[in-house]
Amino acid sequence: MTDTPLLNVEHLSLARNGHRILNDVNLVVHPGQVHALLGLNGSGKSSLAYALMGCAGYKPDSGRIVFRDQDITSLSIHQRARLGLTLAWQEPARFEGLPIGKYIALGMPEFNRDQALAALEAVALPPRTYAVRPVNETLSGGERKRVELAAVYAMRPQLAILDEPDSGIDALSLDDVGTLIRRMAEAGSAVLLITHRDEMVGVADSASIMCLGTIIFSGEPATAQGYYRGRCAPHMASLGIQPWNKSLPEVRAALESDAGQAPRGPAGEGQA
């Protein structure tokens, strides 16, 4: 890992429909690194992914996004893709009727049959069966997610943003997802792994915690995982999904109950 960041998000803020959903977000991802972004449902993780990718309606109100030493804040989604960013959506794209092998080939700079088949093998889908199988309603949610991950793997992007790659995947298959993520990093892609499942953090080189639209910690994965399990998850159980109404006494009491235990890291400090 080099000292020069591949991705540097600086003081990024974003409001939609009058609601602040990202607030002064700072994030650094290095080349060849798997960086886990851990947070409860509703904390702003997917919104950050859409802002990084340049999706419509997610243009920041302030701050900037620097990728490979270039300010890309005003670039289109297509321009960012050409620079080497890609996003695996939480809900995989649907290309009904297209053979899976051809779908995987869509994002490859140059079609390489062996590389496309290897991508299927990497997500534990037998190529002989799945390369010719159409993308249609016969695929389960987990199979669709694996196909999407295979397509990203085949692209060999500079930065792969994986939005909840573990959703729709049964617990026995999480190891397959983790193995694929490590293989992507070993092949030269940096990975921003977005998840609410702390057990996925073990595959990461570094980790951040997002809470209420901001990043409150960046540092060692084990530290992030321990804090998330000990504090964030219990708050989810008692308060429900974010965003929480901080004007309510019970919410304030929960957030202030162990304020002295908030983690500290290069991204700042706070409470989940």
N, C-alpha and C positions, 0 to 999 in steps of 0.2 A: 504494500500500500504506500502510495506517495503522499507527501505532505500537502500537495496541491489538490483542493477538492475538485471532484467532477461536477458536483451540484452544490450550489451555495444559495440558500433561500434566506433573504435578509428582510426582516421586519415586515413580513407580508400580512396584509389585512384585507378582508373581503366581506362585504355585506350583500345579502340577497333578500329582496322583498322587505326591506326595512329591518332585517335581523342581521346582527353581526355574527358570522359563522367562522371566520378566521380572524385572529387578533394577535398581531405582532409575532408572527411565526418565524422562528429562526431554525434552520436545519442544514446540516452538512453531510454529504455522502461522498466518500472517496472512491477512486477507481478500483474495480475488483472487489469491492466491499459489499457484504450483505448487511444492510442497515434495517433493523426492525422498527416500525412505527406502531406502537402498541397503544390502544385506547378503547374505551367503552363505545358501544353503539351510540351514534349521535354526537360524538365528540368532535367531529370535523375532519376525520381522516380521509374519507372519500372526497370531500370538497377540496382538500389540499391536493389530492391526486389529480382532480379535474383541472385545478388551477395550474399545476405544474405542466400538464399536457396541453393547456391552452384551449380547453373545451368552451363552447359557446355558453355565455352567461356566468363565467367564472373568471372574468378579468379582475385582477386585484385593484382595490381602491388606493393602496399605497404599498411601498416596498418593491423589491425586485427579485427576479429569479436569474441566477447566473449559471450557465451550463458551459463547460469547457472554456471558461474565461470569457464567455460572450453573454451579454445581457439579452435574454430571450423573452423578457416580460411582455413585449408587444408583438411577438411573432405568432403566426397562426399555428394551428395544430399540425398542418402539413409541413410547415417549415421546421417545426420542432422534430417531427418524425424523421425528416431528412438529415437532421443533425445527429440522430441516434437515440432519441427517446421513444419509448413505446409503453403503452398502458394495457394491462390485462384487466378487463372490466370485471367488477363484482358479478354482474350478469353477463355471461359470454354472448358475443355477437352471434346472430343467427343468419346463416346463409342456406336457407332451406333447399335441399335437393343436391347441393354441391358435394361431390365426393370429398371425404375428409382429407385425403392426400392433396387434392387441389386447393382446398381451403388453407392448409398449412403452407403451401407454396406461394400463396398470394403476397405475403409480406417478405419473402426472401429476395435479397438484392439480385441474385441469379439463381434460377432453379437448379437444385441439386437433388436428384432422386434419393441418393444414399443419405443425405443430410435430413431430408424430410422423413424418411423411414426411421432414421436414428432418433428423431424427435419423438416419434410415436413410442419407440422402445423406452425412451427416457421417462415417459409418463405411464409406463406399464400398460400400454395398449398394443396388443400384437399387430404388427404392421400388415401381415397378410390378410387379417380380418378387417382392420379398421381403415386402411388406406383407400379401399374401394367402397366402403360403407357410406351412404349419404348422410348429410347433416339433416336430421328430421326428428319427428316426435318420438321415434323409437330409442333415441339416446336418452339416458338418464341425466339428471342434473350433474351428477358427479362425472359422467363421461364427457358432457359438454365442457365442464371446467378443465378436465384433462386435455381435451382437444385444444382449448384456448391456450393452455400453458405450453403445449407442444408447439403451437404456432409461434409463440413468443420465443421459445428456445431456439427454433429454427432461424429466426431473424438475426440472432447474434447482436442484439442492440448494445449501444454504449451503456444505457441505463434502462432497466426493465422495472416499471412500477407495477407491482402485483397487488391489486386491491382485493383483499380477503381471498387469497388463492385456496384457503382451506375450507371455504364455505361449500356446502353440498358434498363434502368429502367425508366418508366415514372415518372413525377414529383409527381403524386399522390401516388406513391409507395415508395417514399424516406423515409417516416415515418416508413414503414415496415422494410426497410433495417436498419435504425437507431435503431429500437426496437430490431432487431435480434442481432446487434453488442453489445448492452447493455446486452442482455441476455447471450451472449457468455462470457462477462466479469464477470457477476454475477455467471456463472457456473464455473469460475476459469481460463478461458483462457485470457491471455493478447492479445490485438489486435493492430496491426500496420495497421491503416486505411490509404491507399494511395488514394488520390483524387485530382482533380482539381476544385471540386465544393465546394466553401467555406461554403455553407449551411449545408454540412455534418459535419462540424467541431463542431457543437453544441453537438454532442453525445460524444465528446472526453473529457478526463480528462486533457490532455496536448496536445500541438501541436508544430510542426516545419514547417518552410517554406524552400523549396528547390528552388534554383535558379542557373541556369547555372552550374549544377553538384555539388553544395555544399549546405550545410545547413547554412542559414544565421540567423536563429532565432529559439530558442526553449523556450517555456514558456506557458503562459496562452492562451487557445483557443481563447478567445475574442480578445486578442491583435493580434494574428496571423490573425484572420479573418478580423479585421479592416484594418490592413496593406495590406493584399492581395487585398481586395476590393478597397482600395484607391490608391494603386500603381501598384501592379502586374497586375491586370486585365486591367487597362488602357494601360499599356505597351504591353500587348498581343494584344489589339485592334489596336495599332499603329504600332507595329513591327512584328506581327505574332508570330508563335510558336518558341520556343527556339530549338536549340541554336542560339543566335544572333551573327552577325559578328561585334564584338566590334571595328573593325578597321574603320567602317563606321562613318562619322561625325554625322549623324542623330541618330545612336544608342548610341554613346557616349553622345550626348546632352540629350537624353531621360534618360539615366541612371544617369546622373549627375544633372538632373533638380531639385531634392529635396533630395540631398545626406544627408542632416542633419536630415532627418526624418526616417532614417533606424532604424528598431527595434534592441534592444539589449537583449541578453539572454545568457544563459549558453553555447550555442553552438557557440557563436561568434556574429559577426555583419556583415552587408553587405547591398546590394541593389538588389532588384529584378527588 
